[in-house]
Amino acid sequence: MFIKAFRKQKGVTQADMAEKLGISQQAYARFEGNPQLATFERLFLVLRILDVHVSMEQIIKGTKQVKATLEPGSKEIW
């Protein structure tokens, strides 16, 4: 869910993200709804497009820690 929050914070639609990734909007929606099934490369590409910085530790520990550190107006979650 943190990817969706960052995308919305940036004012970017799923269709915009899909176009930047060269995939369909439906494929992006599936990725956003279930990012743990994506490769690290795809995940980091999405985060780079959204200008979001996370540590590998945060990704490995899961979204619970990331959600806890997400603050309104913040784009970094170190």
Secondary structure, DSSP 8 states (H G I E B T S, - for coil): -HHHHHHHHTT--HHHHHHHHTS-HHHHHHHHH-GGGS-HHHHHHHHHHTT-B--HHHHHH-HHHHHHH--TT--B--
